[in-house]
Amino acid sequence: MKLKPVVLHSLLFLVTACGALDEGSDSGPSANALSGLWIGTTEEQGVTEALDTLVVFIDEQVFILREDEAHLGNYLTSENGRATMEADIYTYATPDTDNQFYVGNRSNSQFDMDALFATSESLFINYEGNSRSGSMTLELDVARDDNLTLARVAGQWDTTDSVMYINDEGGLQGSNSATGCQWKGHLKTFKNDLLTLSIERKLCPDFNQTIGNPVDGFALVDGEGILHFMAQQPNQFLWMQFESASGTTAPTDTPDETEETTEEAAAAE
């Protein structure tokens, strides 16, 4: 299987809706296509602690995100609920774990992976390459926000040293007080669980753009309410994570006035 270049800008028009292993129309398991967000841990030989791992499938592309590096590549499904993958390794030179901002630089190393769909919501992956081997145990993030609109992400988002504001039209702007890094851009509605992202950074330790030349990517909100930005430029990959200042992105339901009045009357008795 030859590794195809991963280019987010072109892939955004091929993204499938959130889900697990989607059924093919008439071609059996080989016609299945993975989609959605999967979360779990990686156990790697020589690493003493399990690594938190987030995996996103977009069309035939896979994005494996860890705190120490990212793996970007392709996958092919086969019979018996299996898939094979090849992924380039993007290493983080200076990962900002305090703010969960990561920039991966493409290396010359790859991983070969074998995946098994233990259930429709459980995925197990073995991998080897670059003189390393390990395994990933993942679960489909069924609590993920699958009705992602601009209204759902509008507001203030924070990290330890950063603040970002998103307005009702998807415009965004943020900065990191510790590093001086600044960014701006916009989000647009796309489909179901994804927003398209255009982002331009300056004065950052890495992954900067010349003024007026933003890069493309996408955004999603996971089941814990964390907003993820992912974008790519030649030989570099950006992953940023934010928490809502309000503590939630879910819309607040307005209680039914009739039910509220009934409950208040009952309490008064």
TAVENDA-V554015 format. One record per helix or strand. SS is the DSSP state (2 for helix, 1 for strand). FROM is the first residue (numbers start at 0). LEN is the number of residues. Records with the same first field share a line. If there is no record, write none. Layout:
# TAVENDA-V554015
SS = FROM-LEN + FROM-LEN
This chain:
# TAVENDA-V554015
2 = 7-7 + 27-4 + 149-4 + 256-12
1 = 20-2 + 32-2 + 35-9 + 50-8 + 60-5 + 68-10 + 81-11 + 95-1 + 100-19 + 121-8 + 131-9 + 154-4 + 161-5 + 170-6 + 181-10 + 193-9 + 214-7 + 226-7 + 235-9
